[in-house]
Amino acid sequence: MEQGLSLKREVGIIGAVSFIAGTMIGSGIFISPQYVLLAIGSPGASFVIWACCGLIAMLGGLCYAELGTIIPESGGEYIYMLRTAGKVTAFVFVFSFISVMRPASATGIALSCAEYVVAPFYSGCAPPQLVLKCVAAVVILALALVNCLSVRLATGIQVVTMAIKALTLAVIILGGAVMLFQGNTANFEDSFDGTNVGKHVTLSAFGMAFYQCLWSYAGWYNLNYVTEELKRPEVNLPRALVIAISLVTGLYLLVNVSYLTVMTPKELMSSTAVAITWGNKVLGSWGWIMSLAAALSAFGSLNGTFFSGGRVCFVAAREGHMPDILSMAHVHRLTPSPALIFTTVISLVVLIPGDFQSIVNYFSFTAWFFYAVTLSGLIYLKIKKPELPRPYSVSVPIVLPILILLVAIFLVLAPIIDQPQIEYLYVALFILSGAIVYVPFIHFKLCPGMFDKVTTFLQLFLEVAPAEKNL
């Protein structure tokens, strides 16, 4: 009889804060500011968007903290939907998450990392797409290897890169502060001029501004994917969420002030890599340091994305919604290596046709649809099952999940209503196709017998065994 394994609780409060903040502070703050400003039209309105997105992330994080303590299992949205909305909805989510959402997110971050890595070698011109994608593929493979080898090593990388990110943002903030005190305030005069309001306002403009900005905050939900590996989750989950999201929001607002102190709105909107443009204007010949720092920042964010994303695939397989081999962990290293390898392969496939801006838009559209379903589950639990134990000391009032649910509905519908595109229909049809896949393969379990032989071979080859829940 095979002995079951379980993943160890090795993530403490410092690691937890680093995983949330380290995933949030990735490529977004170095790339998204120009897209937010371009969509909304003025520096003043862009600051409002950045502050609102920080508030949305905080409120969403508090809702997820309560969910994570009511349902103390790894898997994030998947496990919450499974326990509240049922098996079909949960499978549709995990089908979309594994095949589109998480690979799109990882690919977007990897492309951003690659862009900053190669930027110093292509001064004055755009790097070839083939070079970018090859570098991105190397980064994805390197981090997949790290996460397969050791949880402690992956956590260590996250803590170190988080320190580098904080230092990088501190340099940007201090550099901007010096120039601000020197009197460079011209860009903040009439800061709301040019805002896309009145006859120029469109739902799409606000929707795209929020999409691009919230991309920079993506990761506030990451700790819920690894609840079973978190020490004292009933205490550390809400505490880490509040600390990390507050820290990131404050840093983002100050960084945007620095960008607009150093660059004009026109320069910022035309820049393809804001941090490098800032570095060249402030640091001169040392501007390449910002390129290196931004690349390391994206590297750390991608590490957190891999760490959490592999766990969703692992948990779904454990619940019978994915092949059995993906529910197994390495017998010595206690890492879900089959799930990590599988998500790596999917990410490399998505990398082939991907480009950054479309990846952000389609990832955001899909992600916020499922956030809405998850928050509906929290509202259901509050109304129908108020007696469930809630170790989270401050249970959020029901108005908060309702508010974030309304925001999620807006973010899903606004771009579609204002500027309908055929791509959104393709994404919606793809999501719905998960229900069609569910019926034969999950409900009726119509799997070829050869899968058992493949599972046995891979189990021996990868040295893995079934893993149990760590509750």
N, C-alpha and C positions, 0 to 999 in steps of 0.2 A: 504493500500500500504506500502510495506516495505521500510524503509529509508536506502539508501546505506551508507556504512562507507568508510573511507579511512585511510591508515596507516599514522601516524604522522611523520613529519620531526624532528627527535630527535637526529640524528647523526651529530655532529659538526666535526671540523677539527681534534681535538685530538682523538675522537672516530674513525674517518675515518682512520687516520694513524695507530691507534691501531688495527683496523680490518684487514688492509692489512698486516702490519708487524707482528701482532700477529698471523695471520693465516699462514704466511710464516714461521716464526720461530716456528716450532712445533717439530715433531719427527725427521724430516729429518736431521738437522745438528748434531743430536746426534746419528744417525744410518747410514746415507748414505755415510759419508766419506770413510769408509772401502770398500764399494761396488764400489765407483768411482775409488779409488786407485787400487782395484783388477782388474777392467775392463781396465784401461788405463796403469797400470804398473809402474809408477814412480811418486814421489812427485811433481817434476817440472811440468809434464804434467797434474797432477790433479789440481794444482793451475791454470793452463791455462783454464782447463774445468770449474772450479768454477767462474773464472772471465768472461768467455764467457757466461755462463748461467746467470750471473748477468746482462750482457749487453743485452742478449736476453729478459730477464724479463723487463728491463727498456724500450727497444724499443717497446715490445709488450704492455706494460702499456701505453705508449704515444699514440699508435694507438687506444687502447681501450678508452683512455680519449677523443679522438676526436669523436669516435663513441658514447660515452656516452653523449656528449653535442649536437651532431646532432640529436640523438634519445634519448631524456631525460626520458626514461621509465625504470623501474626495469626489471630484467630478464636476463641481460647479453647477452651471445651468442644467446639465444633463441629469444629474441625480435629483435636482429640485423638481424638474419637470416630470421625471419618472415617479416621484412620490406624490405629486399634486395633479398633474394633467394626464398621466397614464403612459403606457408603453409606446403607443403609436407616436404621440407627440415627442416623447423623448428620443425615439429612434430617428424621426425626421430631423430633429436637432443634431444628433450626433452624426448622421449621414451628411448633413450640410457642413457641420463643424470640421469634420475630418477631411472632407473632399474639397471644400471651398474656403471656409472662414479662417481656420488656423493656417493652412498653407498660404493663403493670400496675405495674411498678416505677417507671417515669417518671411515670405518673399519680398514684401514691401520693405521690411526692415533690412533684409540682406542686400537689396538693391541700393538702399540709402547708405549702408555701410560701405559697399563697393564704390559708390560714387565719391565718397570722401577719401577712400584709400587711393584711388587712381587720380584724383583731382590735381595733386601737385605735379603729376607727370604729363598732364594735358592742359597746361596753363594757356588760357586764351581761347580754347576750343573745347567742344563737347567730346568726351571720350566715346569710342565706338561701343555700340550696344553689346557686341560679342565679348569684349573685354570686361565690361561691367558684369555680365551674366556669368562669366567664368569665375571672376573673383567672388561673386555672391555665392556660387555653388561651392567653392572651397570653404568659405565661412560657414555655410550650412553644414557641410560634412564634418568640419572640425568641431563644431559645437555638439553635433549629434554624437560624436565619439566621446566627448567629455561627459555628456549626460548619461551615456551608456556605461561608462567606467565607474563613476562615483557620485553619489548624492552630495557628499561632503565637498568634493572638488567643484561641482557645479555651484554649490552655495558659496564657496570661497571666491570663485570668479565673480559671482554676483555682488558680494560685499566689496571686493577690490574695485570693480568697475563702477560701483555706486559712488565710492570715494572719489574716483577720477571725475565722474560726472559732476558731483557737487563742487569740486575744485574748478572745473571748467566753467560752470555757470557762475561761480563766484568771481572768476577772472573777467567774464563778460560783464557782470553787474558792476564790478569796481571800475572797469575801464569806462563804461558808460557814465558812472557817477562822476568820475573825474572830468569828463568832457561836459557833463551837465553843469557842474559847478564853475566851469570855465565860460559858461554863458551860451552853450549850444542848445537853445530852447526853441529855435524857430519852428521845428516840426510839431511843437505842441501848441502853437498859437492857432486858434480856430480849428481845433483838432477834429471837429465833427463835420467840417466842410467836405462835401463830396460823398457823404453817406448815401447808400442806396435806399432812399426813402421817398415818400410821396409818389409821384407818377412813375418813378424809376424802380420802386420796390417790387421785388418778386419773391415768392415763397422759395423758389429755387436758390436765390442768392443767399438767403438766410440759412437754408438747409445745407448748401454746400459749404458755407462758412463754418457752420457747426460741425459738419462731417470732418473737415480738415483739422479743426481745432480739437475735436474730441479724439481724433487719431493720436494727438500728442498726449492725451490723458488715458489712452487705452492701456489697460493693465491694472486698473483699480480693482478688478474682480479676480485677479490671478491667484490670490492666496486661497480662495475657495476651491480651487482645483486640487489643492494638496492638503486639505484639512487633516487627513489621516497621518501626515508626516509632520504636523505642526505640534510643538510642545504646548500643552495647556491651551488648546484652541479656544475654549470658552472665555479666556482672558486675553490671549495674545492676538486672536483674530480681530476683534473690534479695535483693540489698542493700536495694532500695527496699521490698520486701515486709516484711522484718524490721523496718526502721526505722519504717515507717508503722503496721504493726499493733501494735507495742510501744507507740508513742506514743499511739495511739487507745485501747488498752486501759487504760493508766494514766490518761488523761484521763477516760474514762468512769467508772471506779471512784471517782475523786475528785469528779466532778460528782454522782454519786449520793449520796455522803456529804454534799455541800453541800445537795442537795435535802432530805434527811431531817434535816439540822440546822435548816433554816429552816421546813420544813413537817412536820406530823404525817402519819403514814401515811394517815389518813383524808382529809386535805386533798389529799395527793398523788394518791390514787386517784380523787378526785372532780373533779380538775382536768382540763380539756380541753386546756390548753396550759401545761405545767409551767413552762416558762421564763418566761412572762408572770406566772404566779402568784408565782414566786420573785422576779421583778423588782419586782412591786408591793409585796411584803412587805419587801424589802431596800432597794430604790432609791427607793421612794415615788413621787413625781410623775415621776421619771425612768424608771419601769418600762417605758415604751414603747420604750426603747432595746433591751431584750431582744427585743421583738417584731421590730424592724428587723433585729437581729443574727441571729435565728433564720430570718427570711425570706431573708437573704443566704446563710446557711449552706445552706438547702435549695436555693437558686438554684445555688450552686457544686456541690452534689451532683448536681443534675439535669444540669448542664453535663457532668460526668464520665460520667454515664449515657448521654447522647446521643453523646458522643465515642466511647465504647467500643461501644455498641449498634449504631451505624451501620456499624462495621467488621465485625461478625459477618454482617450482611446482605450487605455488600460481598464478603467472602471466600466466602460460600455461593454467590453469583452467579458468582464467578470459577471455582468448582469445578463449575458447571453445575447447581446445585440451586435457583437462582432465575433470574428473567428476566435476559437479558444486559445490559439497560440498567443494572441495579443493580451491575454489576461495573465500571462506568466511573467515571473521575475527571475533574474539571474540568481543561481543558487548560492553564489559567494558574494557578489557585489550588491545584491538586493535592489537592483534597479530594473524598471520595466523595459528592458532593452528591446524586445520584439515590437512593442508599441512605438518606441522611439524610432526604430529603424523604419517602420511602416510610414510614420508621419514624415520622416526625412525624404523618403522616396516620393511621396505625394508632393511635397514642397518643391523638389527638384523638377518634377513634371510641370507644376504651375509656373515655375520660373521661366520656362522656355518662351511663352508668348507674353509674359506680364510686363506692364509698365506701371510706375508708381502711382500716378493720379487715378487711373481707372481702378487699380487695386484698392486704394483707399475708399473710393466711392462705393464699389460693389461690396466690399467687406463691411462697410458701415451700414449699408442698407440691410444686409442679411443679419448682421449682429444685433442691430436695434430692434428688429422684428422679434428675435428670440429673447432679448432683454424684456420686451413687453410681456411675452408669455410667462417668463420667470417671475416678474413682479406681480402679474395676475395671480400666480400661485401663492405668493406671500399674502396678498389681500384675501385670498380664499382661506388660508390657514388662520388669519386673524379673525375672520368672521365665523367660520365653521368649527375651528378647533382652538379656541382661546385657552383651553386647559393644558395644551402641550407645554412641557417644561422649557423655559427660556433662560438659560444661564446668563445670557447677555443682559447685563444689569439694567440697561436703559432700553426697553423695548420701544422701537420707533412708533410714533403715532401713525394711524392708518392713512392720514392725509399725505404722508411722505411717499409711500409707494404709489399712491394714486397720482400724485404730482409727476413723479418720474415716469409713470406709465403714459401720461398725457404727452410728455416730452418725447418719449420713444415713438408714440403714434405719429406725432408731428414729423419726426425725423425720417420715418418710413414713408409717409404719404406726401410730404411737401414737394420733394423733387419730382415725384411721379405725376402729381396733379399739375404742377406748373410747367414742367418741360418733360412730357412723357417720352421715353426712349425705349426702343425695342429690347435693349439689353436688360432692363428691369423685368420685362416679361420673361426673358430667358431665365433669369435668376429665380423668379417666382415659380416657374414651371419646374426648375431643377429641385427647389425645396419640396414641392408637392410630389415629385417623383420618388422621394424617400418613402412615402406611404405605399407606393406601388411595389417598391422593393421589399417592404416589410412583410407583405402578405405571404408570398411564397417562401422566402428564405428565413423569416423569423417566426411568423405565426404557424406556418405548416412545416417548417424545418426541412424544406426540400433541398438538402445539400448532398452533392455527390459523395459516394463512399471514399473516393480517393483523397478527400480532404483529411480524413483520419490518418492516412499514411503520411501525407505531407506534414500534418501537425506533429506526428511522432518523430519524423526525420528532423524537423526544425527544432523540436524540443531537445533532441540529443545534440544537434549541431551547435545550437546557441547556449547549451547548458542552462536551461530554464525549467522552472517547475510552477505549478499553479500557486497563486498567491491569494491569501485570505484577507478579509477586511481587518483593519486595525482601528477598532473603536474603543 
